[in-house]
Amino acid sequence: MELLEKSFNLLDRRLLLRCEKENIKSGATACCVLIEEGNAHVAWCGDSSAGVLSSTRVTTLTRRHIPNDPVSTII
């Protein structure tokens, strides 16, 4: 799980710097899940979404990661 957190933090910082430097107004999204010892570790950035599908519903595991929402940083 630590590797996912470090990877997504680095990706987020690098994208932010590049967007600021090149005046890019759009971004990128990513979402992945690491299943380890019966636990699912979810990492995401941007508008990507992760959820669990059952026979009756979809349970959303993520929230939008947008720069102007301080709560949407690493959760």
C-alpha positions in Angstrom: 0.0 0.0 0.0 2.9 2.4 0.7 4.1 2.0 -2.8 0.7 3.0 -4.2 0.6 6.1 -2.0 4.1 7.1 -3.0 3.5 6.5 -6.7 0.3 8.5 -6.8 1.7 11.4 -4.7 4.7 11.6 -7.1 2.4 11.4 -10.2 0.2 14.1 -8.8 3.1 16.5 -8.0 4.7 15.9 -11.4 1.5 16.5 -13.3 0.7 19.6 -11.3 4.2 21.1 -12.0 4.0 20.3 -15.7 0.5 21.7 -16.0 1.6 24.9 -14.3 4.8 25.2 -16.3 3.1 24.6 -19.7 -0.2 26.4 -18.8 -2.2 23.2 -19.3 -5.8 23.4 -18.1 -6.6 19.7 -18.4 -5.2 16.8 -16.5 -5.1 13.0 -16.3 -6.9 10.3 -14.4 -5.7 7.0 -13.0 -7.2 4.3 -10.9 -5.8 1.0 -9.6 -6.5 -1.6 -7.0 -3.9 -3.7 -5.1 -5.4 -6.8 -3.6 -3.1 -8.1 -0.9 -3.9 -10.7 1.9 -7.6 -10.3 1.4 -7.5 -6.4 1.5 -8.2 -4.1 -1.4 -6.0 -1.0 -1.5 -7.4 1.6 -3.9 -5.4 4.5 -5.4 -6.8 7.1 -7.8 -6.5 10.6 -9.0 -8.6 12.8 -11.3 -12.1 11.9 -12.2 -11.4 8.2 -12.2 -13.8 6.2 -10.1 -13.5 2.8 -8.5 -16.4 0.7 -7.2 -17.5 -2.8 -6.1 -20.2 -4.4 -8.1 -22.6 -6.8 -6.4 -25.7 -8.5 -7.8 -27.9 -5.6 -6.5 -25.8 -2.5 -6.6 -22.5 -0.7 -7.1 -20.7 0.7 -4.1 -18.4 3.6 -5.0 -15.1 3.5 -3.2 -13.6 6.9 -4.4 -14.4 10.5 -4.6 -13.3 13.0 -7.3 -9.7 14.2 -6.9 -9.8 17.9 -7.9 -7.2 20.6 -7.1 -9.6 23.0 -5.3 -10.9 20.4 -2.9 -8.4 20.0 0.0 -10.3 16.9 1.3 -9.7 15.1 -2.0 -6.0 14.7 -1.4 -4.8 11.4 -0.2 -7.5 9.8 1.9 
